[in-house]
Amino acid sequence: MENVIEARASVRSVGVTPRKARLVIDLVRGKSVEEAEAILKNVNKAACPIVLKLVHSAASNAVNNHGMNKDKLYIKEIYADEGIKMKRYMPRAKGRASGLVRRTSHINVVVAER
């Protein structure tokens, strides 16, 4: 049987813009899972709870599905892609309306054993 060396988790169409998600993601790329979870618990950004849950999910997948050691896990790959854009309108003065674009993200994380 082939030895699996990485585990994945992803979340799609999450309501945070990719640019804001990347600010948080860049803080934890390449770090160990324990260190990444500690960083994400102490950073005050809207994307932090989402990324924290995703890292925890990837680590759980590695331990439960592939039998990896949680203490040796690190974030091998993490990225945020652009999701769907929802177009909305906001009322303005004199009966006009202006456009809004509500952006979403697809966030993916890959953990591996060191």
C-alpha positions as CSV (number, residue, x, y, z in Angstrom):
1,M,0.0,0.0,0.0
2,E,1.2,3.5,-0.9
3,N,2.1,5.8,2.0
4,V,0.0,8.9,1.9
5,I,2.1,11.9,2.8
6,E,-0.4,14.8,2.8
7,A,-4.0,15.5,3.8
8,R,-6.3,18.2,2.5
9,A,-9.3,20.4,3.5
10,S,-11.1,23.1,1.6
11,V,-14.0,25.5,2.0
12,R,-15.9,27.0,-0.9
13,S,-17.8,30.3,-1.3
14,V,-16.9,31.6,2.1
15,G,-18.0,35.2,2.7
16,V,-14.7,36.9,3.0
17,T,-12.8,38.5,0.1
18,P,-9.7,36.7,-1.2
19,R,-7.5,39.7,-0.5
20,K,-8.5,39.8,3.1
21,A,-8.1,36.0,3.4
22,R,-4.6,36.1,1.9
23,L,-3.5,38.5,4.7
24,V,-4.3,35.9,7.2
25,I,-3.1,32.9,5.2
26,D,0.3,34.5,4.7
27,L,0.9,34.5,8.4
28,V,0.6,30.7,8.8
29,R,2.1,29.3,5.5
30,G,4.9,26.8,6.3
31,K,4.3,26.8,10.0
32,S,3.5,23.8,12.2
33,V,-0.2,23.1,12.8
34,E,0.1,23.9,16.5
35,E,1.9,27.2,15.9
36,A,-0.6,28.1,13.1
37,E,-3.6,27.5,15.4
38,A,-1.9,29.6,18.2
39,I,-1.3,32.5,15.7
40,L,-4.9,32.3,14.3
41,K,-6.4,32.4,17.8
42,N,-4.7,35.7,18.5
43,V,-5.1,37.7,15.3
44,N,-8.1,40.0,15.1
45,K,-9.2,39.5,11.4
46,A,-12.5,38.4,10.0
47,A,-10.9,35.5,8.1
48,C,-9.2,34.0,11.2
49,P,-12.0,31.8,12.5
50,I,-12.6,30.4,9.0
51,V,-8.9,29.6,8.4
52,L,-8.5,28.2,12.0
53,K,-11.4,25.8,11.5
54,L,-10.0,24.8,8.1
55,V,-6.5,24.1,9.5
56,H,-8.0,22.1,12.3
57,S,-10.1,20.1,9.8
58,A,-7.1,19.3,7.6
59,A,-5.1,18.2,10.7
60,S,-8.0,16.0,11.8
61,N,-8.2,14.5,8.3
62,A,-4.5,13.7,8.5
63,V,-4.7,12.0,11.9
64,N,-8.0,10.1,11.5
65,N,-7.9,9.2,7.8
66,H,-4.2,8.7,7.2
67,G,-2.8,7.9,10.6
68,M,-0.3,10.7,10.8
69,N,1.2,12.1,14.0
70,K,-0.4,15.5,14.9
71,D,2.8,16.8,16.5
72,K,4.7,16.5,13.3
73,L,2.2,18.1,11.0
74,Y,2.9,21.4,9.2
75,I,1.1,23.5,6.6
76,K,2.6,22.5,3.3
77,E,0.3,24.5,1.1
78,I,-2.5,27.1,1.7
79,Y,-4.1,29.4,-0.7
80,A,-7.3,31.4,-1.4
81,D,-8.8,31.6,-4.8
82,E,-11.6,33.9,-5.9
83,G,-15.1,32.5,-5.5
84,I,-18.4,33.7,-7.0
85,K,-19.1,37.4,-7.1
86,M,-22.6,38.4,-6.1
87,K,-23.8,41.6,-7.6
88,R,-26.0,43.8,-5.4
89,Y,-27.4,47.3,-5.6
90,M,-27.3,50.0,-2.9
91,P,-29.9,52.9,-3.0
92,R,-28.3,56.4,-3.4
93,A,-29.6,59.9,-3.5
94,K,-32.3,61.2,-5.9
95,G,-33.7,57.7,-6.6
96,R,-30.5,56.3,-8.1
97,A,-28.7,53.1,-7.3
98,S,-25.1,52.1,-7.4
99,G,-23.6,48.7,-7.8
100,L,-21.9,46.6,-5.2
101,V,-19.8,43.4,-5.7
102,R,-19.9,40.9,-2.8
103,R,-16.8,38.8,-3.2
104,T,-16.3,35.2,-1.9
105,S,-13.3,32.9,-1.6
106,H,-12.4,29.3,-2.0
107,I,-9.7,28.4,0.6
108,N,-7.6,25.3,0.4
109,V,-5.1,23.8,2.8
110,V,-2.7,20.9,2.6
111,V,-0.9,19.5,5.6
112,A,2.0,17.1,5.6
113,E,4.3,15.3,8.1
114,R,7.8,16.7,8.7
